[in-house]
Amino acid sequence: MSLLALQEKFQTASRDFQKLQADLSNAVEARQRLDAQLSENEMVKKEFALLKPENEVYKQIGPVLVKQEQAEAKSNVDTRLEFIRGEIKRMEAQLKDIETKSEKKKQEVRLILPPESFSSKYTLISGPPISACRDTNDYPATANAKPIAAILLLNSLKTILQRDCKRRSRDPNGR
């Protein structure tokens, strides 16, 4: 495979991997919002359980509070809870799918580059919300993690290019 083709393949795989990581990040944020909604609605349901039949329930519609029947309000909360739980299950499946695709793409990127191009000081890691390279010391991943990943990958390409140039300088036929 020519160097240019290898570089294009690497760039495409890298872009795809970054897109998957962004999708994963968005899915994790959506899952967190659903957890917050679930918690809020479960709290409302607990409060409804404490109500006496003579208590009045009001629903806010815009800036106005409108009286609502207790049974109807309880039914609305139960329906909302079912919907949120269904969305959480759907989101969990989506997260698993994205993580699987991300792992496959990460392996594809690794197969494009020779094993010696990865420094032993750095480790390619993945997981919500961002996948990046970071120092294997126990430092937390920071905003500098992405640039480190880019630098390592660019250094790998540079190493491949240098090897290819040395090979061509030794063999004028480019074999």
LINBEL-V468847 format. One record per pair of residues at least 24 apart in sequence whose ideal C-beta (glycine too) atoms are under 10 Angstrom apart, sorted by the first residue. I is the first residue (numbers start at 1). J is the second residue. D is the distance in Angstrom with one decimal. If there is no record, write none. Layout:
BEGIN
i=I j=J d=D
i=I j=J d=D
END
This chain:
BEGIN
i=1 j=112 d=9.3
i=2 j=164 d=9.3
i=2 j=174 d=9.9
i=3 j=157 d=9.0
i=3 j=160 d=6.9
i=3 j=161 d=6.5
i=3 j=163 d=9.7
i=3 j=164 d=5.3
i=3 j=165 d=9.2
i=3 j=168 d=9.7
i=6 j=112 d=6.6
i=6 j=113 d=8.9
i=6 j=157 d=8.4
i=6 j=160 d=7.0
i=6 j=161 d=9.6
i=6 j=164 d=9.2
i=7 j=112 d=9.2
i=7 j=157 d=6.3
i=7 j=160 d=8.3
i=7 j=161 d=8.4
i=9 j=108 d=8.8
i=9 j=109 d=9.5
i=9 j=111 d=9.8
i=9 j=112 d=5.7
i=10 j=108 d=9.5
i=10 j=109 d=7.0
i=10 j=112 d=4.7
i=10 j=113 d=6.9
i=10 j=153 d=7.5
i=10 j=156 d=8.4
i=10 j=157 d=6.7
i=10 j=160 d=9.1
i=11 j=112 d=9.7
i=11 j=153 d=9.5
i=11 j=157 d=9.1
i=12 j=108 d=9.5
i=12 j=109 d=9.9
i=12 j=112 d=9.6
i=13 j=105 d=6.2
i=13 j=106 d=9.0
i=13 j=107 d=9.8
i=13 j=108 d=5.0
i=13 j=109 d=4.9
i=13 j=110 d=9.5
i=13 j=111 d=8.9
i=13 j=112 d=6.1
i=13 j=113 d=9.8
i=14 j=105 d=8.8
i=14 j=108 d=9.6
i=14 j=109 d=6.0
i=14 j=112 d=8.8
i=14 j=149 d=9.2
i=14 j=150 d=8.8
i=14 j=153 d=6.6
i=15 j=105 d=9.8
i=16 j=101 d=8.8
i=16 j=102 d=9.4
i=16 j=104 d=9.9
i=16 j=105 d=5.4
i=16 j=108 d=8.2
i=16 j=109 d=8.8
i=17 j=101 d=9.3
i=17 j=102 d=6.7
i=17 j=103 d=9.9
i=17 j=104 d=9.5
i=17 j=105 d=4.4
i=17 j=106 d=6.1
i=17 j=108 d=7.9
i=17 j=109 d=5.9
i=17 j=126 d=8.7
i=17 j=131 d=7.3
i=17 j=149 d=9.9
i=18 j=102 d=10.0
i=18 j=105 d=9.3
i=18 j=130 d=9.4
i=18 j=131 d=8.4
i=18 j=146 d=8.7
i=18 j=149 d=9.4
i=18 j=150 d=9.8
i=19 j=101 d=9.9
i=19 j=102 d=9.6
i=19 j=105 d=9.0
i=20 j=98 d=6.1
i=20 j=99 d=8.8
i=20 j=100 d=9.8
i=20 j=101 d=5.5
i=20 j=102 d=4.3
i=20 j=103 d=9.3
i=20 j=104 d=9.1
i=20 j=105 d=5.8
i=20 j=106 d=8.9
i=20 j=126 d=9.1
i=20 j=131 d=8.4
i=21 j=98 d=8.8
i=21 j=102 d=6.4
i=21 j=105 d=9.1
i=21 j=106 d=9.5
i=21 j=126 d=7.3
i=21 j=127 d=9.4
i=21 j=128 d=9.0
i=21 j=129 d=7.9
i=21 j=130 d=5.8
i=21 j=131 d=4.7
i=21 j=132 d=8.4
i=21 j=146 d=9.5
i=22 j=98 d=9.9
i=22 j=129 d=9.1
i=22 j=130 d=8.6
i=23 j=94 d=8.8
i=23 j=95 d=9.7
i=23 j=97 d=9.6
i=23 j=98 d=5.3
i=23 j=101 d=8.6
i=23 j=102 d=8.4
i=24 j=94 d=9.4
i=24 j=95 d=7.1
i=24 j=97 d=9.9
i=24 j=98 d=4.7
i=24 j=99 d=6.7
i=24 j=101 d=9.1
i=24 j=102 d=6.1
i=24 j=126 d=8.4
i=24 j=127 d=8.2
i=24 j=128 d=5.8
i=24 j=129 d=6.8
i=24 j=130 d=8.3
i=24 j=131 d=7.8
i=25 j=98 d=9.6
i=25 j=128 d=6.7
i=25 j=129 d=3.9
i=25 j=130 d=6.2
i=25 j=131 d=9.5
i=26 j=94 d=9.9
i=26 j=98 d=9.2
i=26 j=129 d=8.7
i=27 j=91 d=6.4
i=27 j=92 d=9.4
i=27 j=94 d=5.5
i=27 j=95 d=5.2
i=27 j=96 d=9.9
i=27 j=97 d=9.2
i=27 j=98 d=5.9
i=27 j=99 d=9.2
i=27 j=128 d=8.1
i=27 j=129 d=9.3
i=28 j=91 d=9.0
i=28 j=95 d=7.0
i=28 j=98 d=9.3
i=28 j=127 d=9.5
i=28 j=128 d=4.2
i=28 j=129 d=5.3
i=28 j=130 d=9.9
i=29 j=128 d=9.2
i=29 j=129 d=7.5
i=30 j=87 d=8.5
i=30 j=88 d=9.7
i=30 j=90 d=10.0
i=30 j=91 d=5.9
i=30 j=94 d=8.5
i=30 j=95 d=9.2
i=31 j=87 d=9.1
i=31 j=88 d=7.0
i=31 j=91 d=4.8
i=31 j=92 d=7.4
i=31 j=94 d=8.7
i=31 j=95 d=6.6
i=31 j=128 d=8.9
i=32 j=91 d=9.8
i=32 j=128 d=9.8
i=32 j=129 d=9.9
i=33 j=84 d=9.9
i=33 j=87 d=9.7
i=33 j=91 d=9.5
i=34 j=83 d=9.9
i=34 j=84 d=5.8
i=34 j=85 d=8.8
i=34 j=86 d=9.9
i=34 j=87 d=5.5
i=34 j=88 d=5.1
i=34 j=89 d=10.0
i=34 j=90 d=9.4
i=34 j=91 d=6.2
i=34 j=92 d=9.8
i=35 j=84 d=8.9
i=35 j=88 d=7.4
i=35 j=91 d=9.7
i=36 j=84 d=9.8
i=37 j=80 d=8.0
i=37 j=81 d=9.3
i=37 j=83 d=9.4
i=37 j=84 d=5.3
i=37 j=87 d=8.7
i=37 j=88 d=9.3
i=38 j=80 d=9.3
i=38 j=81 d=7.1
i=38 j=84 d=4.9
i=38 j=85 d=7.0
i=38 j=87 d=9.1
i=38 j=88 d=6.8
i=39 j=84 d=9.7
i=40 j=80 d=9.6
i=40 j=84 d=9.4
i=41 j=76 d=9.7
i=41 j=77 d=5.8
i=41 j=78 d=9.0
i=41 j=79 d=9.9
i=41 j=80 d=5.3
i=41 j=81 d=5.2
i=41 j=83 d=9.5
i=41 j=84 d=6.4
i=41 j=85 d=9.8
i=42 j=77 d=8.9
i=42 j=81 d=6.9
i=42 j=84 d=9.3
i=43 j=77 d=10.0
i=44 j=73 d=8.7
i=44 j=74 d=9.3
i=44 j=76 d=9.6
i=44 j=77 d=5.4
i=44 j=80 d=8.7
i=44 j=81 d=9.1
i=45 j=74 d=7.6
i=45 j=77 d=5.3
i=45 j=78 d=7.3
i=45 j=80 d=9.3
i=45 j=81 d=6.8
i=47 j=77 d=9.5
i=48 j=73 d=6.9
i=48 j=74 d=5.2
i=48 j=77 d=6.6
i=48 j=78 d=9.4
i=49 j=74 d=8.9
i=95 j=128 d=7.8
i=98 j=128 d=9.4
i=99 j=126 d=7.9
i=99 j=127 d=8.0
i=99 j=128 d=8.3
i=102 j=126 d=5.8
i=102 j=127 d=8.9
i=102 j=128 d=10.0
i=102 j=131 d=6.8
i=103 j=131 d=9.7
i=105 j=131 d=9.6
i=106 j=131 d=7.1
i=109 j=153 d=7.9
i=109 j=156 d=9.8
i=112 j=153 d=9.8
i=112 j=156 d=9.1
i=112 j=157 d=9.6
i=112 j=160 d=9.6
i=113 j=152 d=9.6
i=113 j=153 d=7.6
i=113 j=156 d=4.8
i=113 j=157 d=7.9
i=113 j=159 d=8.9
i=113 j=160 d=7.4
i=114 j=156 d=7.9
i=114 j=159 d=8.2
i=114 j=160 d=7.1
i=114 j=163 d=8.7
i=116 j=156 d=9.1
i=116 j=159 d=7.9
i=116 j=163 d=9.8
i=117 j=152 d=8.3
i=117 j=153 d=8.6
i=117 j=155 d=7.5
i=117 j=156 d=3.5
i=117 j=157 d=8.2
i=117 j=158 d=9.3
i=117 j=159 d=5.5
i=117 j=160 d=6.9
i=117 j=163 d=9.8
i=118 j=152 d=7.4
i=118 j=153 d=9.6
i=118 j=155 d=9.9
i=118 j=156 d=7.2
i=119 j=152 d=6.6
i=119 j=155 d=8.1
i=119 j=156 d=9.0
i=121 j=152 d=9.6
i=122 j=148 d=7.0
i=122 j=149 d=8.4
i=122 j=151 d=9.6
i=122 j=152 d=5.8
i=124 j=149 d=7.6
i=124 j=152 d=8.3
i=124 j=153 d=9.5
i=125 j=149 d=9.6
END
